[in-house]
Amino acid sequence: MRALVVDHLAPDYGGTGVAEMPTPPPKAGEVRVRVRAAAVNFPDLLMTRGEYQHKPPLPFIPGMEMAGEVDAIGEGVTRWKVGDAVVGGAKTGGFSQYALAAAMALRPKPERLSFAEASAYNAAYITAYVALVRRAQVQPGEWVLVHGAAGGVGLACVDLAKVLGCRVIAASASDEKLKVIAEEYSPDACVNVTGGFREQVKAITGGEGADVIYDPVGGDVFDESVRCIAFDGRLLIVGFTSGRIPTVSVNMPLIKGFSVVGVRAGEYGRRYPEKGAENIQAVWRLADDGLIRPRVHAEFPLNDWRQAFDLLADRKVIGKAVIRPDL
């Protein structure tokens, strides 16, 4: 089979390339999936440089999310049969023509979604679901300010918050991206954060500020978010794509009565397996019912993996870039 292999860690993906390698047989409890599509995520890029917290042994195949068809079944697997359309993944392995997965880690592909869309929805929407439902306990009618709204996890939050009945402010540094989000996802307002956004958010919310702020950016965005959050608000810490991990003087949460809440969707599921399974089922049902709409920005054949990686690294993606090993 052909796969994208990280042979050694290096900047600018210098240790990464497409290679021929043996197609692996599934072990007991595993299935082999013929990969139809695999979404590109920031951790995939970071792992090629050894800059992500998970550091798989070399060589490895990146790719955290994939969708495809069951191709072979390992001993003891009764849940799946050859030909079943599935969605799943792990910390690595998706950017290849065939991938192994634990049978229990796969789910049926939502019928309404293409393989590309199915590969792009799970991690982003699970993160948004844990953030909004589990951690913020968001209520219909609340104002939700979504930073990085054009990125995979940001756009998923915009989409899900609307489904949950919230009033949504999509925030980005790009008017072009905000125009696409406004046309396709109908947030209640859009804010360009360039030059500051505090006064805009205050004006949109009638002077009260946002009830919930979803922040995968950090840095200056977090600093200013503290200034436009409502009393009893929840500031959700999702990540630090800006590159700077911010701090907050604790007198601010005290005076303004808001909470700073960490969001680790994967860890939440590991700590609370029953709730984790409920999260997955809830998001799967929303996708299968057509209520959430993952956005695929572009699809690339395996040989064009670098274009997909660069598109994400250069912040040019609205939604997700997807690699198609079957092309």
C-alpha positions in Angstrom: 0.0 0.0 0.0 1.0 3.7 -0.3 1.2 5.8 2.8 2.5 9.1 4.1 5.3 8.2 6.3 7.3 10.3 8.9 10.7 8.7 8.7 12.5 11.3 10.9 11.4 14.5 12.6 12.3 17.7 10.8 11.0 21.2 10.1 9.0 21.9 6.9 8.0 18.2 6.8 11.6 17.3 5.8 11.3 13.8 7.2 7.9 13.1 5.6 7.0 11.5 2.3 4.8 9.0 0.4 6.2 5.5 0.5 5.3 2.0 -0.5 4.9 -0.4 2.5 3.3 -3.8 3.3 -0.4 -3.8 3.8 -0.9 -4.8 7.5 -3.1 -7.7 8.4 -5.6 -7.0 11.2 -4.9 -8.5 14.6 -7.5 -9.9 17.0 -10.0 -7.2 17.8 -9.0 -5.1 14.9 -10.3 -4.3 11.4 -8.5 -3.1 8.4 -10.1 -0.1 6.7 -9.7 0.9 3.1 -9.3 4.7 3.7 -11.5 6.8 1.5 -10.7 10.1 3.2 -8.7 11.5 6.1 -9.0 15.0 7.5 -5.9 17.0 8.3 -5.6 18.4 11.8 -2.9 20.7 13.4 -1.6 17.8 15.5 -0.8 16.0 12.3 1.5 18.8 11.3 3.1 19.2 14.8 3.8 15.4 15.0 6.0 15.6 11.9 8.3 17.9 13.9 8.0 16.2 17.2 6.1 19.2 18.7 2.9 17.5 19.8 2.4 15.9 23.2 1.9 12.5 21.6 5.2 11.4 20.1 4.8 8.1 18.3 7.9 6.0 17.6 9.5 6.4 14.2 8.6 5.7 11.5 4.9 6.4 11.7 1.9 7.3 9.5 0.2 10.5 10.6 -3.6 11.0 10.3 -5.9 11.2 13.2 -9.3 11.0 11.5 -10.5 8.8 8.6 -13.5 7.4 6.9 -13.6 4.3 4.7 -14.8 0.8 4.2 -14.0 -2.3 6.2 -11.6 -4.4 4.1 -10.6 -7.2 6.5 -11.6 -8.4 9.9 -9.4 -9.7 12.7 -10.2 -12.6 15.0 -13.1 -12.1 17.4 -14.6 -9.2 15.6 -18.4 -9.6 15.2 -19.5 -6.0 15.1 -18.4 -5.3 11.5 -18.4 -7.0 8.2 -16.4 -6.4 5.0 -17.8 -3.5 3.1 -19.3 -1.6 6.0 -18.8 2.2 5.8 -17.1 3.4 9.0 -15.7 6.5 10.6 -12.9 6.5 13.2 -9.3 6.9 13.8 -6.6 7.1 16.4 -3.6 9.3 17.1 -1.9 8.1 13.9 -2.4 6.0 10.7 -5.1 7.7 8.6 -3.0 9.0 5.7 -2.6 5.7 4.0 -4.6 3.5 1.6 -5.3 1.0 4.4 -5.4 1.6 8.1 -5.8 -0.6 11.2 -8.3 0.3 13.9 -9.7 -1.3 17.0 -13.2 -2.6 16.1 -14.7 -0.8 19.2 -13.2 2.5 18.1 -15.1 2.7 14.8 -18.7 3.9 14.2 -21.0 3.7 11.3 -20.6 6.5 8.8 -23.5 8.8 8.9 -25.4 8.1 5.7 -26.0 11.8 4.9 -22.3 12.5 4.9 -19.8 11.8 2.1 -16.6 10.0 3.1 -14.8 13.4 3.0 -17.4 15.0 5.2 -17.4 12.0 7.6 -13.7 12.2 8.0 -14.0 15.9 9.0 -16.7 15.9 11.6 -15.9 13.8 14.6 -13.0 15.4 16.5 -14.1 19.0 15.8 -17.7 18.4 16.7 -16.9 16.3 19.8 -14.7 19.2 21.0 -17.5 21.7 20.4 -20.0 19.4 22.1 -17.9 18.8 25.2 -17.1 22.6 25.4 -20.7 23.8 25.0 -22.8 21.1 26.5 -20.6 19.4 29.2 -18.3 22.3 30.3 -20.3 25.5 29.6 -23.8 23.9 30.0 -24.9 26.5 27.4 -28.6 27.5 27.3 -30.7 28.5 24.4 -30.6 32.2 23.8 -27.2 32.8 25.3 -24.6 34.7 23.3 -21.7 32.5 22.2 -18.5 34.2 20.9 -16.5 31.8 18.7 -12.9 32.7 18.0 -11.0 31.1 15.1 -14.5 30.6 13.6 -13.1 29.5 10.2 -11.0 26.7 11.6 -12.2 23.1 12.0 -13.0 23.3 15.7 -14.2 26.9 15.5 -16.6 26.3 12.6 -17.9 23.2 14.3 -18.7 25.3 17.4 -20.5 27.9 15.3 -22.6 25.2 13.7 -23.4 23.3 16.9 -24.2 26.5 18.9 -26.8 27.4 16.3 -28.3 23.9 16.6 -28.5 24.3 20.4 -30.4 27.6 20.0 -27.7 30.0 21.0 -27.0 33.4 19.5 -23.6 33.2 17.8 -20.9 35.7 17.1 -18.4 34.3 14.6 -14.9 35.9 15.0 -12.0 35.8 12.6 -9.2 38.0 11.4 -10.4 37.6 7.8 -13.4 39.4 6.2 -13.3 36.9 3.4 -13.6 33.9 5.7 -16.4 35.7 7.7 -18.3 36.3 4.5 -18.3 32.5 3.7 -19.3 31.7 7.3 -22.1 34.2 7.2 -23.4 32.8 3.9 -23.2 29.1 4.8 -23.8 29.0 8.6 -25.9 32.1 9.4 -24.3 33.3 12.7 -26.2 36.2 14.3 -23.2 38.4 13.9 -19.6 38.4 12.6 -16.6 40.2 14.1 -13.2 40.9 12.6 -10.8 40.7 15.5 -8.1 42.8 13.7 -7.6 45.9 15.8 -9.7 44.7 18.7 -13.2 43.3 19.2 -14.2 44.2 22.7 -16.5 47.1 21.8 -18.1 45.3 18.9 -19.0 42.3 21.1 -20.4 44.6 23.8 -22.5 46.5 21.3 -23.8 43.3 19.7 -24.8 41.9 23.1 -26.5 45.0 24.4 -23.6 46.0 26.6 -23.6 42.8 28.6 -20.8 40.8 26.8 -20.8 37.2 25.6 -22.2 34.5 28.0 -19.8 31.9 26.5 -16.5 32.5 24.8 -14.9 29.6 22.9 -11.2 30.3 22.5 -8.9 27.9 20.5 -6.5 30.9 19.8 -5.2 32.2 23.1 -2.7 35.0 23.2 -4.1 38.5 22.6 -7.5 37.0 21.8 -7.8 35.6 25.3 -6.6 38.8 26.9 -9.3 40.9 25.2 -12.0 38.2 25.7 -11.6 38.8 29.4 -12.8 42.3 28.7 -16.0 41.4 26.9 -17.4 38.4 28.8 -20.7 38.7 30.6 -21.2 38.3 34.4 -21.4 34.6 35.2 -19.9 33.9 31.8 -17.7 30.9 30.8 -14.5 31.4 29.0 -13.6 28.1 27.3 -9.9 27.3 26.8 -9.6 25.1 23.8 -6.1 25.7 22.5 -3.4 28.2 21.7 -3.0 28.4 17.9 -1.6 32.0 18.3 1.5 30.4 19.9 1.2 32.3 23.2 -0.3 30.7 26.3 -1.9 33.7 28.1 -2.4 34.3 31.8 -5.2 36.1 33.7 -5.1 38.1 36.9 -7.5 36.3 39.2 -9.1 39.6 40.3 -10.8 39.7 36.9 -12.8 36.5 37.3 -13.6 37.6 40.8 -14.8 41.1 39.9 -16.6 40.0 36.7 -17.9 36.7 38.1 -16.9 34.6 35.2 -15.3 31.1 35.0 -12.2 30.1 33.0 -12.9 26.5 31.9 -10.5 24.1 30.3 -11.7 21.9 27.5 -10.0 18.5 26.7 -12.6 16.5 24.9 -10.5 13.3 24.5 -9.5 13.4 28.2 -13.2 14.0 29.2 -14.2 10.8 27.4 -11.4 8.8 29.0 -12.2 10.1 32.5 -15.9 9.6 32.1 -16.4 6.7 29.6 -20.2 6.6 29.8 -20.5 10.3 29.1 -17.8 10.0 26.4 -19.9 7.4 24.7 -23.0 9.6 25.0 -21.0 12.5 23.5 -20.1 10.4 20.5 -23.6 9.1 20.0 -25.1 12.6 20.3 -22.8 14.1 17.7 -23.2 11.0 15.4 -27.0 11.4 15.6 -26.8 15.1 14.8 -24.7 14.3 11.7 -27.0 11.4 10.7 -30.1 13.7 11.0 -28.4 16.3 8.9 -28.5 18.9 11.6 -24.8 19.6 11.6 -22.8 20.3 8.4 -19.0 19.7 8.5 -17.4 21.8 5.8 -14.7 20.3 3.5 -12.6 23.2 2.2 -10.6 21.0 -0.3 -9.8 17.4 -1.1 -6.3 16.3 -2.2 -4.8 13.0 -3.5 -2.2 11.4 -1.3 0.7 12.7 -3.5 -0.5 16.3 -2.9 -0.4 15.9 0.9 2.0 18.9 1.2 -0.6 21.2 -0.3 -3.1 20.1 2.2 -0.7 20.6 5.1 0.4 24.0 3.8 -3.2 25.1 3.4 -3.8 24.4 7.1 -0.4 25.8 8.3 -1.0 29.1 6.3 -4.5 29.5 7.9 -6.2 29.4 4.5 -8.7 26.6 5.4 -12.4 27.3 6.2 -13.4 24.0 7.8 -11.2 21.0 7.0 -8.7 20.0 4.3 -9.0 16.3 3.4 -6.6 13.8 1.9 -8.1 11.2 -0.4 -5.7 8.1 -0.5 -8.1 6.4 -2.9 -7.5 9.0 -5.7 
